[in-house]
Amino acid sequence: MTSFLRSLSPDQQVSLVFVLLFGLLLITSGVGVLLSLHERRAGDDEAQAARALRLRDNQALLRSSWVMALVFWVGWVMGEGVAIVLFGLVSFFILREFISLSPTRRGDHRSLVLAFFVVLPLQYALVWTERFNLFTVFIPVYVFLAIPVVSALGNDPQRFLERNAKLQWGIMVCVYGMSHVPALLLLNFPRFAGKTAFLVFFLVLVVQTCMLVQHLAARRPHRPVAPAISGSFHWRSWALGLAAGGLLGAALAGLTPFKPLPAMAMALVACAAGSFGHLVMKAIKRDRGVTHWGSASRSVTGASGLLDRVDALCFAAPVFFHSVRWTFNL
């Protein structure tokens, strides 16, 4: 099997990964349809209602998975430029979700225009042109200084610090964090040309596996670390999630420029950043008085809770990207 995979060209290897990915999604979708038909035939008791709610949440997660898989596939087929544009659109929608639950005032309009129509396109333009040195400091340095200046020109001092902090935080997570995913496609590895798409697969798979295992392990009763923020974040479930992500990273080492132990280390770094980032985003949602950025039946933010599905990735991507660059001196 290993010799067969090595005999394939880089494009054929990536194509095989997409075939496996879409096959898995089709099987999962079929199981979801069968479960939904079974739920409709069952009674209407309280337990049945709870199962139906979980099923709707799972269906929403599946739809988001299809969307992200299609984004990856279209980006790979059409080239790196299209991939950057598509991830830019993802950033636009999740930033819209974030801002929709953060009260704004008339004095914030200029700052919002700057964030959506200047900062976001410029950040992805820096990715496109591979200006990584400027790309990594553009938002944390220049934009963080520019946003409050533009806001001050709006002549509205009421809750000035809070309003600007919310916008800066949204830009940092939704634009800066997400923009590091397509940036992985442009890294120039020796003897790894044409295969950088595997780095994106590696990152997404290990982080999502970590979050899934952590979620499943948290169903067993245990004392939560921060009960006011998350009743499902336990050190035990967190450690199990990290272990699963790390082991998967070592198993996927053949798809990356890493050897098994460095691949495990990279996976652990990404999983730790993603899981803690997910906890931080839960704290923000609790502060806003919601449990989801969107729901299975109704979106309160305009994009059906897409930020719920990618929040861990937004935290993991920059940590993983800079860890890779530092390790390989790129």
KEVEXNU-503220 format. One record per residue (C-alpha): residue number from 1; residue in one letter; chain; y, x, z. Coordinates in steps of 0.1 Angstrom, whole numbers. Layout:
N
+-----+----+----+-------+-------+-------+
|   i | aa | ch |    yy |    xx |    zz |
+-----+----+----+-------+-------+-------+
| NUM |  a |  A |     Y |     X |     Z |
...
+-----+----+----+-------+-------+-------+
END
This chain:
330
+-----+----+----+-------+-------+-------+
|   i | aa | ch |    yy |    xx |    zz |
+-----+----+----+-------+-------+-------+
|   1 |  m |  A |     0 |     0 |     0 |
|   2 |  t |  A |    24 |    28 |     9 |
|   3 |  s |  A |    17 |    46 |   -24 |
|   4 |  f |  A |    23 |    14 |   -43 |
|   5 |  l |  A |    57 |     9 |   -26 |
|   6 |  r |  A |    67 |    45 |   -33 |
|   7 |  s |  A |    58 |    41 |   -70 |
|   8 |  l |  A |    83 |    13 |   -73 |
|   9 |  s |  A |   119 |    21 |   -84 |
|  10 |  p |  A |   147 |    14 |   -58 |
|  11 |  d |  A |   156 |   -19 |   -77 |
|  12 |  q |  A |   120 |   -30 |   -76 |
|  13 |  q |  A |   117 |   -23 |   -39 |
|  14 |  v |  A |   148 |   -43 |   -31 |
|  15 |  s |  A |   135 |   -71 |   -54 |
|  16 |  l |  A |   102 |   -72 |   -34 |
|  17 |  v |  A |   121 |   -75 |    -1 |
|  18 |  f |  A |   140 |  -105 |   -15 |
|  19 |  v |  A |   108 |  -121 |   -27 |
|  20 |  l |  A |    93 |  -118 |     8 |
|  21 |  l |  A |   126 |  -130 |    24 |
|  22 |  f |  A |   129 |  -161 |     2 |
|  23 |  g |  A |    92 |  -168 |     5 |
|  24 |  l |  A |    95 |  -168 |    43 |
|  25 |  l |  A |   125 |  -191 |    41 |
|  26 |  l |  A |   106 |  -215 |    18 |
|  27 |  i |  A |    77 |  -217 |    42 |
|  28 |  t |  A |   100 |  -222 |    72 |
|  29 |  s |  A |   119 |  -250 |    53 |
|  30 |  g |  A |    86 |  -267 |    45 |
|  31 |  v |  A |    75 |  -266 |    81 |
|  32 |  g |  A |   110 |  -280 |    91 |
|  33 |  v |  A |   105 |  -309 |    67 |
|  34 |  l |  A |    71 |  -318 |    81 |
|  35 |  l |  A |    85 |  -317 |   117 |
|  36 |  s |  A |   114 |  -339 |   108 |
|  37 |  l |  A |    90 |  -365 |    92 |
|  38 |  h |  A |    69 |  -364 |   124 |
|  39 |  e |  A |   100 |  -369 |   146 |
|  40 |  r |  A |   110 |  -400 |   126 |
|  41 |  r |  A |    76 |  -416 |   132 |
|  42 |  a |  A |    76 |  -409 |   170 |
|  43 |  g |  A |    92 |  -431 |   197 |
|  44 |  d |  A |   128 |  -430 |   210 |
|  45 |  d |  A |   123 |  -418 |   245 |
|  46 |  e |  A |   144 |  -392 |   262 |
|  47 |  a |  A |   121 |  -363 |   255 |
|  48 |  q |  A |   120 |  -374 |   219 |
|  49 |  a |  A |   158 |  -373 |   217 |
|  50 |  a |  A |   158 |  -338 |   232 |
|  51 |  r |  A |   132 |  -326 |   206 |
|  52 |  a |  A |   153 |  -342 |   178 |
|  53 |  l |  A |   184 |  -323 |   190 |
|  54 |  r |  A |   165 |  -290 |   190 |
|  55 |  l |  A |   152 |  -298 |   155 |
|  56 |  r |  A |   187 |  -304 |   142 |
|  57 |  d |  A |   199 |  -271 |   157 |
|  58 |  n |  A |   170 |  -253 |   141 |
|  59 |  q |  A |   178 |  -269 |   108 |
|  60 |  a |  A |   214 |  -258 |   111 |
|  61 |  l |  A |   202 |  -222 |   118 |
|  62 |  l |  A |   179 |  -224 |    87 |
|  63 |  r |  A |   207 |  -236 |    65 |
|  64 |  s |  A |   228 |  -207 |    77 |
|  65 |  s |  A |   199 |  -183 |    70 |
|  66 |  w |  A |   196 |  -196 |    35 |
|  67 |  v |  A |   234 |  -191 |    29 |
|  68 |  m |  A |   233 |  -156 |    42 |
|  69 |  a |  A |   202 |  -147 |    22 |
|  70 |  l |  A |   219 |  -161 |    -9 |
|  71 |  v |  A |   250 |  -141 |    -2 |
|  72 |  f |  A |   229 |  -109 |     1 |
|  73 |  w |  A |   210 |  -117 |   -31 |
|  74 |  v |  A |   240 |  -126 |   -52 |
|  75 |  g |  A |   258 |   -95 |   -39 |
|  76 |  w |  A |   229 |   -73 |   -48 |
|  77 |  v |  A |   224 |   -88 |   -83 |
|  78 |  m |  A |   261 |   -88 |   -92 |
|  79 |  g |  A |   269 |   -54 |   -78 |
|  80 |  e |  A |   287 |   -39 |   -48 |
|  81 |  g |  A |   321 |   -53 |   -58 |
|  82 |  v |  A |   308 |   -89 |   -57 |
|  83 |  a |  A |   290 |   -82 |   -24 |
|  84 |  i |  A |   323 |   -71 |    -9 |
|  85 |  v |  A |   341 |  -103 |   -22 |
|  86 |  l |  A |   313 |  -125 |    -8 |
|  87 |  f |  A |   315 |  -109 |    26 |
|  88 |  g |  A |   352 |  -112 |    25 |
|  89 |  l |  A |   348 |  -150 |    20 |
|  90 |  v |  A |   324 |  -150 |    50 |
|  91 |  s |  A |   351 |  -133 |    71 |
|  92 |  f |  A |   376 |  -159 |    59 |
|  93 |  f |  A |   355 |  -188 |    70 |
|  94 |  i |  A |   345 |  -174 |   104 |
|  95 |  l |  A |   381 |  -164 |   111 |
|  96 |  r |  A |   391 |  -199 |   103 |
|  97 |  e |  A |   365 |  -212 |   128 |
|  98 |  f |  A |   378 |  -188 |   155 |
|  99 |  i |  A |   414 |  -198 |   149 |
| 100 |  s |  A |   406 |  -235 |   148 |
| 101 |  l |  A |   397 |  -235 |   185 |
| 102 |  s |  A |   427 |  -213 |   195 |
| 103 |  p |  A |   459 |  -233 |   198 |
| 104 |  t |  A |   487 |  -221 |   177 |
| 105 |  r |  A |   524 |  -228 |   175 |
| 106 |  r |  A |   550 |  -229 |   148 |
| 107 |  g |  A |   560 |  -193 |   156 |
| 108 |  d |  A |   524 |  -182 |   148 |
| 109 |  h |  A |   525 |  -193 |   111 |
| 110 |  r |  A |   538 |  -160 |    98 |
| 111 |  s |  A |   511 |  -141 |   118 |
| 112 |  l |  A |   484 |  -164 |   105 |
| 113 |  v |  A |   495 |  -159 |    69 |
| 114 |  l |  A |   495 |  -121 |    75 |
| 115 |  a |  A |   460 |  -123 |    90 |
| 116 |  f |  A |   444 |  -144 |    63 |
| 117 |  f |  A |   462 |  -134 |    31 |
| 118 |  v |  A |   472 |   -98 |    38 |
| 119 |  v |  A |   451 |   -81 |    64 |
| 120 |  l |  A |   418 |   -96 |    53 |
| 121 |  p |  A |   421 |   -87 |    16 |
| 122 |  l |  A |   435 |   -52 |    24 |
| 123 |  q |  A |   406 |   -45 |    48 |
| 124 |  y |  A |   380 |   -53 |    21 |
| 125 |  a |  A |   401 |   -35 |    -5 |
| 126 |  l |  A |   398 |    -3 |    16 |
| 127 |  v |  A |   360 |    -9 |    17 |
| 128 |  w |  A |   359 |   -13 |   -20 |
| 129 |  t |  A |   378 |    19 |   -27 |
| 130 |  e |  A |   357 |    37 |     0 |
| 131 |  r |  A |   387 |    49 |    20 |
| 132 |  f |  A |   366 |    49 |    51 |
| 133 |  n |  A |   390 |    70 |    72 |
| 134 |  l |  A |   418 |    45 |    68 |
| 135 |  f |  A |   394 |    15 |    68 |
| 136 |  t |  A |   382 |    24 |   103 |
| 137 |  v |  A |   417 |    25 |   118 |
| 138 |  f |  A |   437 |     0 |    97 |
| 139 |  i |  A |   431 |   -30 |   119 |
| 140 |  p |  A |   427 |   -14 |   154 |
| 141 |  v |  A |   460 |     6 |   149 |
| 142 |  y |  A |   483 |    -7 |   122 |
| 143 |  v |  A |   475 |   -44 |   123 |
| 144 |  f |  A |   474 |   -45 |   161 |
| 145 |  l |  A |   510 |   -32 |   161 |
| 146 |  a |  A |   522 |   -54 |   132 |
| 147 |  i |  A |   509 |   -88 |   144 |
| 148 |  p |  A |   531 |   -90 |   175 |
| 149 |  v |  A |   561 |   -77 |   155 |
| 150 |  v |  A |   557 |  -105 |   130 |
| 151 |  s |  A |   551 |  -130 |   158 |
| 152 |  a |  A |   582 |  -119 |   176 |
| 153 |  l |  A |   602 |  -126 |   144 |
| 154 |  g |  A |   590 |  -162 |   147 |
| 155 |  n |  A |   614 |  -165 |   177 |
| 156 |  d |  A |   589 |  -182 |   200 |
| 157 |  p |  A |   583 |  -164 |   234 |
| 158 |  q |  A |   561 |  -192 |   250 |
| 159 |  r |  A |   527 |  -178 |   259 |
| 160 |  f |  A |   535 |  -149 |   235 |
| 161 |  l |  A |   509 |  -124 |   249 |
| 162 |  e |  A |   481 |  -149 |   250 |
| 163 |  r |  A |   487 |  -162 |   215 |
| 164 |  n |  A |   488 |  -127 |   199 |
| 165 |  a |  A |   458 |  -115 |   219 |
| 166 |  k |  A |   437 |  -144 |   205 |
| 167 |  l |  A |   447 |  -137 |   170 |
| 168 |  q |  A |   442 |   -99 |   173 |
| 169 |  w |  A |   407 |  -106 |   189 |
| 170 |  g |  A |   398 |  -130 |   160 |
| 171 |  i |  A |   408 |  -104 |   134 |
| 172 |  m |  A |   389 |   -77 |   152 |
| 173 |  v |  A |   356 |   -96 |   154 |
| 174 |  c |  A |   357 |  -117 |   122 |
| 175 |  v |  A |   374 |   -92 |    98 |
| 176 |  y |  A |   369 |   -57 |   112 |
| 177 |  g |  A |   334 |   -63 |   125 |
| 178 |  m |  A |   320 |   -82 |    94 |
| 179 |  s |  A |   336 |   -58 |    69 |
| 180 |  h |  A |   313 |   -30 |    81 |
| 181 |  v |  A |   283 |   -48 |    66 |
| 182 |  p |  A |   292 |   -43 |    29 |
| 183 |  a |  A |   306 |    -9 |    38 |
| 184 |  l |  A |   270 |     2 |    45 |
| 185 |  l |  A |   263 |    -3 |     8 |
| 186 |  l |  A |   288 |    24 |    -2 |
| 187 |  l |  A |   275 |    52 |    20 |
| 188 |  n |  A |   264 |    82 |     0 |
| 189 |  f |  A |   231 |    94 |    14 |
| 190 |  p |  A |   214 |   125 |    -1 |
| 191 |  r |  A |   181 |   114 |   -17 |
| 192 |  f |  A |   187 |    78 |    -9 |
| 193 |  a |  A |   207 |    67 |   -39 |
| 194 |  g |  A |   203 |    30 |   -49 |
| 195 |  k |  A |   187 |    21 |   -16 |
| 196 |  t |  A |   216 |    14 |     7 |
| 197 |  a |  A |   208 |   -23 |     5 |
| 198 |  f |  A |   179 |   -15 |    28 |
| 199 |  l |  A |   204 |    -4 |    55 |
| 200 |  v |  A |   219 |   -39 |    54 |
| 201 |  f |  A |   184 |   -54 |    56 |
| 202 |  f |  A |   175 |   -31 |    85 |
| 203 |  l |  A |   206 |   -40 |   105 |
| 204 |  v |  A |   202 |   -78 |   100 |
| 205 |  l |  A |   165 |   -79 |   107 |
| 206 |  v |  A |   165 |   -58 |   139 |
| 207 |  v |  A |   195 |   -76 |   153 |
| 208 |  q |  A |   182 |  -111 |   144 |
| 209 |  t |  A |   148 |  -102 |   158 |
| 210 |  c |  A |   163 |   -90 |   190 |
| 211 |  m |  A |   183 |  -122 |   194 |
| 212 |  l |  A |   153 |  -144 |   186 |
| 213 |  v |  A |   130 |  -127 |   211 |
| 214 |  q |  A |   157 |  -128 |   237 |
| 215 |  h |  A |   162 |  -165 |   231 |
| 216 |  l |  A |   125 |  -172 |   233 |
| 217 |  a |  A |   120 |  -151 |   264 |
| 218 |  a |  A |   149 |  -168 |   282 |
| 219 |  r |  A |   130 |  -201 |   282 |
| 220 |  r |  A |   110 |  -189 |   312 |
| 221 |  p |  A |   129 |  -196 |   345 |
| 222 |  h |  A |   148 |  -166 |   357 |
| 223 |  r |  A |   181 |  -158 |   374 |
| 224 |  p |  A |   208 |  -154 |   348 |
| 225 |  v |  A |   232 |  -124 |   349 |
| 226 |  a |  A |   263 |  -145 |   343 |
| 227 |  p |  A |   255 |  -181 |   349 |
| 228 |  a |  A |   290 |  -194 |   344 |
| 229 |  i |  A |   289 |  -180 |   308 |
| 230 |  s |  A |   253 |  -181 |   298 |
| 231 |  g |  A |   223 |  -196 |   315 |
| 232 |  s |  A |   199 |  -178 |   291 |
| 233 |  f |  A |   211 |  -142 |   294 |
| 234 |  h |  A |   187 |  -124 |   318 |
| 235 |  w |  A |   180 |   -87 |   321 |
| 236 |  r |  A |   143 |   -93 |   314 |
| 237 |  s |  A |   149 |  -113 |   282 |
| 238 |  w |  A |   175 |   -88 |   271 |
| 239 |  a |  A |   151 |   -59 |   276 |
| 240 |  l |  A |   124 |   -77 |   257 |
| 241 |  g |  A |   148 |   -84 |   229 |
| 242 |  l |  A |   158 |   -48 |   227 |
| 243 |  a |  A |   122 |   -36 |   228 |
| 244 |  a |  A |   113 |   -60 |   199 |
| 245 |  g |  A |   143 |   -48 |   178 |
| 246 |  g |  A |   136 |   -12 |   186 |
| 247 |  l |  A |    99 |   -14 |   176 |
| 248 |  l |  A |   108 |   -33 |   144 |
| 249 |  g |  A |   133 |    -6 |   136 |
| 250 |  a |  A |   106 |    21 |   140 |
| 251 |  a |  A |    83 |     1 |   117 |
| 252 |  l |  A |   110 |    -2 |    91 |
| 253 |  a |  A |   118 |    35 |    91 |
| 254 |  g |  A |   102 |    39 |    57 |
| 255 |  l |  A |   129 |    17 |    42 |
| 256 |  t |  A |   157 |    38 |    56 |
| 257 |  p |  A |   168 |    75 |    55 |
| 258 |  f |  A |   157 |    77 |    92 |
| 259 |  k |  A |   125 |    90 |   107 |
| 260 |  p |  A |   107 |    66 |   131 |
| 261 |  l |  A |   122 |    78 |   163 |
| 262 |  p |  A |   158 |    80 |   150 |
| 263 |  a |  A |   153 |    46 |   134 |
| 264 |  m |  A |   142 |    31 |   167 |
| 265 |  a |  A |   173 |    47 |   184 |
| 266 |  m |  A |   196 |    32 |   157 |
| 267 |  a |  A |   179 |    -2 |   161 |
| 268 |  l |  A |   184 |    -1 |   199 |
| 269 |  v |  A |   221 |     8 |   195 |
| 270 |  a |  A |   226 |   -21 |   171 |
| 271 |  c |  A |   206 |   -46 |   192 |
| 272 |  a |  A |   225 |   -36 |   224 |
| 273 |  a |  A |   259 |   -41 |   207 |
| 274 |  g |  A |   248 |   -73 |   191 |
| 275 |  s |  A |   233 |   -89 |   222 |
| 276 |  f |  A |   263 |   -80 |   244 |
| 277 |  g |  A |   287 |   -92 |   216 |
| 278 |  h |  A |   269 |  -125 |   215 |
| 279 |  l |  A |   274 |  -128 |   253 |
| 280 |  v |  A |   311 |  -121 |   249 |
| 281 |  m |  A |   314 |  -148 |   222 |
| 282 |  k |  A |   297 |  -172 |   246 |
| 283 |  a |  A |   324 |  -164 |   272 |
| 284 |  i |  A |   351 |  -172 |   246 |
| 285 |  k |  A |   334 |  -205 |   238 |
| 286 |  r |  A |   332 |  -214 |   274 |
| 287 |  d |  A |   369 |  -206 |   277 |
| 288 |  r |  A |   376 |  -229 |   248 |
| 289 |  g |  A |   354 |  -257 |   264 |
| 290 |  v |  A |   328 |  -258 |   236 |
| 291 |  t |  A |   291 |  -247 |   234 |
| 292 |  h |  A |   291 |  -241 |   196 |
| 293 |  w |  A |   317 |  -232 |   170 |
| 294 |  g |  A |   301 |  -260 |   150 |
| 295 |  s |  A |   271 |  -284 |   153 |
| 296 |  a |  A |   242 |  -295 |   132 |
| 297 |  s |  A |   257 |  -329 |   125 |
| 298 |  r |  A |   294 |  -323 |   125 |
| 299 |  s |  A |   315 |  -292 |   121 |
| 300 |  v |  A |   345 |  -290 |   144 |
| 301 |  t |  A |   358 |  -258 |   128 |
| 302 |  g |  A |   353 |  -263 |    91 |
| 303 |  a |  A |   323 |  -241 |    83 |
| 304 |  s |  A |   294 |  -257 |   102 |
| 305 |  g |  A |   292 |  -231 |   130 |
| 306 |  l |  A |   288 |  -200 |   107 |
| 307 |  l |  A |   303 |  -178 |   134 |
| 308 |  d |  A |   274 |  -189 |   158 |
| 309 |  r |  A |   250 |  -173 |   133 |
| 310 |  v |  A |   268 |  -140 |   127 |
| 311 |  d |  A |   286 |  -132 |   159 |
| 312 |  a |  A |   260 |  -107 |   170 |
| 313 |  l |  A |   262 |   -90 |   136 |
| 314 |  c |  A |   300 |   -87 |   138 |
| 315 |  f |  A |   296 |   -66 |   169 |
| 316 |  a |  A |   265 |   -46 |   158 |
| 317 |  a |  A |   278 |   -37 |   123 |
| 318 |  p |  A |   307 |   -14 |   133 |
| 319 |  v |  A |   286 |     4 |   160 |
| 320 |  f |  A |   257 |     8 |   135 |
| 321 |  f |  A |   280 |    20 |   107 |
| 322 |  h |  A |   297 |    46 |   127 |
| 323 |  s |  A |   265 |    58 |   143 |
| 324 |  v |  A |   250 |    63 |   108 |
| 325 |  r |  A |   281 |    82 |    96 |
| 326 |  w |  A |   281 |   104 |   127 |
| 327 |  t |  A |   244 |   111 |   125 |
| 328 |  f |  A |   244 |   121 |    88 |
| 329 |  n |  A |   280 |   135 |    88 |
| 330 |  l |  A |   290 |   112 |    59 |
+-----+----+----+-------+-------+-------+
END
